Amino acid sequence: MATGQKQDYYELLGVAKGVSEEDLKKAYRKKAVQFHPDKNPGNKEAEEMFKKVSEAYEVLKDPEKRAAYDRYGHAAFQQGGGPRGAGGFGGGAGGGFHDPFDIFREVFGQQGGGGGGIFDQFFGGDDNGGGAGRGSDLRYDIEITLEEAAHGVEKEISFRKLGACDHCHGSGAEPGSKKTTCPTCRGAGQVTTSRGFFHVRQACPTCHGSGQKFEKVCAKCHGEGRLNETAKVKVRIPTGVDTGNKLRSAGNGEAGAMGGEAGDLYIVVHVKDHEVFERQGDDLYCEIPIKFTLAALGGTIHVPTMAGKASLKIPAGTQSGTTFRLKGRGMPHLRGGTQGDQLIRVQVEVPTGLTSEQKKILEEFGRISGDTDEPMSKGFFEKAKKFF
């Protein structure tokens, strides 16, 4: 694309020319969230892209404007170009494109305010304006054992975060300091800047959108209302949790700016691999070796479970690889009410290092049983004939 040439609107939004209204809106939402100034503070390139995608969406969402754009391109919105003569769609008195934040609010359903606020839904807080902004949500990854997941456990976790200043109690003002009207925005909480044909409203940089300022800011936090601290929180992890489950600890995220509401803490659970059991949903699987005499003659063995030892009856003639099920001996369901099963696969051990007496007994057993070098199963022998 040549220097100074405007980028194609469809290309900006990443859609094809015949895109439906619904898919066009989805594409704009994705791009608008990606480049919104609240998500990219101080990033001029992202701000410019936000304006461009908003301009592109404003044109393409209007059937009449889109038809003109498809026929004339950007010339449809330049002075003297397009089907309406002087001014086209974008020229003339009262013409031009709208504030990109108006387009954003129209799509996301935000009422009033500047460019912020709506991002509480997407990014867990608004630290870039809006006065007493909500604090950011935080994530903490915790690793627990399978036993702890089965029985539940309480853990104390420690992490760094922005907490409310203990000197000003989060207000950002020196105790006893009075509030005055902000001289920059004159109490409006917003300032408007003009950039070409765009008029951008933003939270006031002096009062952060509150419309007021204190005569004297807190000497400890310098008006922020927050300080870095090490927080300790006790977390109750319920029975049945699995890797990837999230627990929410309300109000234990970062403190809000200037006394705003605190964010939440989200604890993401990771369950360690177990040396005996493999978990699949609420069921537990394990493999247990048994003596070949037990497999042949049958008997009862004790097997490990999450609730201690359990008895398992092995029928005579059990083959290696046979799986047994212990009902209700698996993991508890996270929401209660049900319990998974434990499945036990047995592997028959072949004895090694036989004594001469043991060999004699086995040889006699083989002779009596009519053992040969051929497979014992007639069915298998019949199937194998085709290979010989």
N, C-alpha and C positions, 0 to 999 in steps of 0.2 A: 504494500500500500504506500503510495507516494506521501511525502511529508505534507501535512496540512489537510490531507484528504480524510473525510469523515468515514469511520468504520461502518460497514453494513449493519443495519439494525438486527437483522436475523442472525448474523454472525455474532454480534455482541451477546445475544441471549442464548446462543447455541441451539437454535431451532431451524427447521426447514421452512421454506416459503409458504407451504400450505398448512402450517401448524393450526391446530384447533384452538379455540379460545381458552379451554381448560388447560391444555398443555402449555400454552403461552404463559398463562398465569403461574403455573408451576415453575416454569423456567425462570420467570422474573423473581419469584419468591426465593429461589435458590441463589441466584446471583445477588439479589439485594441483601440477603443475610450475609453472604460471603464478603461483600465490599462495604457494608454499612460502617459509617465512621465510629459508631460506638464499639464495634468489634475491632476496629483498626485505628486506635487513637494516634493522631500525629502522622498517619500514613497518607500523604497527599495523593499518591498514585491510586490507592484504594478509594479515596474520596472522589477522584475524578471518574473512576470506573463506576461508582455508585450513581453519579449524575448521568453518565452515558447510558447505563442500562435502564434507568428510570425514564430518560427521554425516549429510548427505543420502545419501551413498553407503552408509554403514553400514546405513541403514534400507532403502534400495531394493534392495540386493543380496540381502537376506534375503526369500525369497518370503512368509513368514508376516507379517513386519513390513510389507512392501510392501502386502500385501492389506489389512492394518489401516489403513495410512496412506491408501490409495485410498478406503477406506470412511469413516474418521473424521477424516482430516487429522491435524494436529498434536495434536489432543485425544487420540489413541490413546496418546500417550506422556506424558500429564500425569497427575498424581495424581487418582485417582477417575474418569479417563476411559478410554475404549476398552473392548474386549471382555473384559478381564481384571479389571474392577472396580478396586479401589484399587491405584493404581500403574500400571495399564496395562502396556505393554511396557517403558516406561522407568522405572517407579517401583518402590517396594518395596526390600527389603534386597538389596544387591548389584546393583541396577538402574543405570540411567543409561547414557550413551554412553561408548565407549572413547576412549582417548588418540588424537587425530588422527594422531600419528606412527606408532602401531601400525597404523592403517588403511593409511597410506602404505607402510610396510614390507611389509605383507601383499600389496599390489598390485605393488610394485616388486621384491619379493624380497630386500630388505635384511635382514640378520640383525644383531641387537644394535645398540648405540649409540643416540644420540639422533636429532635431526632432520637431521644432516649425513651426509656420507659418500657417499650415493647420488648426490649431485650432481656427483661427479667424472665420471660418465658423461655428464652433460648440459651442464655449464657449464665443464668443463676445470679443475677445482680446487676446493678448499674452504678459503677464507681465513677462515671464520667460526667455526672451532672444530675439535675433533678433534686437538689437540696439534700434532705436526709435520705440518701439512696440506700437501698437494701444491700446488705453485704453479700459477698460472693459465696456460693456453695463450695464445699470442699469435698475431696475424695480421699479416703484412706483405705489401703489394701491390707487386709489382715489374713494371716495363714493360721489354720487350725488343723488339728488331727481328726481322723475319721471318728475316733471315740468321742471327741468333743462335739462333733456334728451329730452323733447319735444321741448323746445325752444332754446337749445344751451346755453352755458355759458362759461365765461372766468374765470379761477381760477389761483391763484398764489400759487405754492407749494414750500415747503422748505424741503431740505434734505441734509445729509452729504455725501461728496464724496471726492475723490482725485482730486484736481484742480492743474493747472499749478502754479509752484512756481513764486511768483511775483518778487523775487530778481534776478533769473537767466532766467526768462521768459520761464521756462520749459526745458532749455538745460542741466541742471545739472552741469554747469560749473560756477565758479566764474567769474563775468564779467571781460573781458580782458585776461582771461587765454587762452593759446594756446593749440592746439591739437597736440598730438604726437602719433606715432605708438604704439599700445598696446604691451608691452613686453611679455605678456603671450602667445598670439596667433600669434604674429608677423604680425598683420594686417589681418589675415585670418578671424577673427570673430568667429572661431570654434576651439575646441580642441577635440582630439580623445583619448579615453581611451580604453584599452584592458581588457576584462573580459572573460577569457577562450577563446573560439573560436569566441566570439563576439567582434566587434570593434564598439564602440558607439561614434557617433559624437554629440557633444552638443555645445550650444552657450557658448562662452568664459565667464567664471564667472567674469573676470576683467572688460571687456569692454561691456559685455552683448550683444555681437554679432556685434558691430559696427566696430571692427578692430582698433579703435582709443580710446585714453583716453585724458582727459584734464590734464594739468599740475597741476591745482588746482581745486578741486570740490567746488561746491556752499556751502558756510558756513551755509546757512539757511536750505536747503533740503538735504544736505550731498550727492549730486550727483544724487539723485533720479529724480529731475526735477519736483516733485509733493509734495503737502502738503495737509493735511486734511483741508477741509473748509465746511462752510454751504452755499449751493447754493440756489438761488431763481429763479424760472422759471415760466413765465406766459404761461398757456396752454389754447388753445381754443378748447373747447369740442363741436363738431358739433351736430346738431339736429339729433335725431333718434338713438343715441348710445344705446347699451344695455349691460347688464352685460357680461363681458368676452371680450368685444371689446378692442383692443389695439391701442394706438396712439403713433406714433414715433416722438420724438423730436431730430432731427439730431444734433450731436455734443455736446449734453448736458449730456453725460455719463461721465465717469472718464477720466481725461487727460491721454494721452499716456506717457510712460516713455521716458525720455530724449528728450522731444519735439515731440514725436510721435503724430499721429492723435488721437483725442478724440473719445471715444465711443459714443453710442447713448443712449438716455433715452426712455424707453418704459413705457407708462402710461396705466395701466390696469383699466378699468372702472367697478365699481360696482354700480348698481342702487338700491336704497332703496325700500323696499316694501311700497306701498301706502295704506292709510287707506280707500280709496274709490274704486280705480281702481286696477284691476289685468291685467297684461300685458301678451299677448301671441303673440309673433312676433310683428307685427305692429298694431295689434288689441287690443282694450281695452275693458274689461268686468267690469260691475258693477251691483249691485242688489239694487233696489229701492222699498221701501214700498209704497203702495197706499191704500187709503180708500176703503172699500168695496162698498160704494155708488158710487164712481167714477168708479170702475170696472164694476158695474152693469149698470150705466147710461151713462158712457163715458164722455169724456172731454179732456182738454189739461192741461198738467203740464210742469213745467220747470225742466230740469235736468242739472247737472253739466257736463261740458266737459273740455278738456284741453285748449280750447279757450274761456271759459266763459260759460254762461247759454245758453241752447238751448230748443226750444219748442218741446214737444213730444205729439202727439195725441193718446189718449187711446180710442179705440173703445168700444161701449157698449157691455157688456157681456164678457169682458176680464177675463180670468181665471188666477189664481195664477200660476206663473212659466212661463208665456208667455214671449218670448224674442223679443225685437224690435231692429232694426238696424238703426244706424245713419251713412250714408255713408260719408266717408272722415273726420270723427271726431276722428279718432284714432291717432296713432303716425306717424310722418313723416318717410319715408324710409331713411335709413342712406345715401344712394347715391342719394337721391333726386328724384323728378319726380312723386312719388306716395305717397298716404296717406292711412293709415289703417282705419278701421271702428271702431265705438263704439257700442257695443252690451249691451243692457239694459234688464235685467230680472226683471220683477215686481213680488212682493209678496203682495198678498191681505191681509190687516190687518183685523183681526176679533175684533170688539169692545169689550172692557171689562168694568166692572163697570157701567153697564147701569142703568139709572134712571127708576123709575116705569113707567113714561110716555113713555120712549123709548121702554121699554119692551112691553107695551100695543100695540104700533104701530107695532113692529116687530111680535108680536103674531097675530095681525090682518092681517099683510102681509102674514104670513105663512098660515093662515086659507084661505085667498082668493086664495093663490097660490096652495092650496091643499097639503101643505107639510105634510109628515108623518115621521115616524122613519126609513123608508126604504130608501135605496139609490135612488136618484132622477133619475139616468140614468137607463132606462129599459135595455139597453145593458149590463151594469155592473151587474144588478140583474140576468140576464140570465146566465152570466158567473159564478156567484157566487153560483148558485143552487147546483152544484156538491159538495159543502162543507157542505150542510145541509141535 
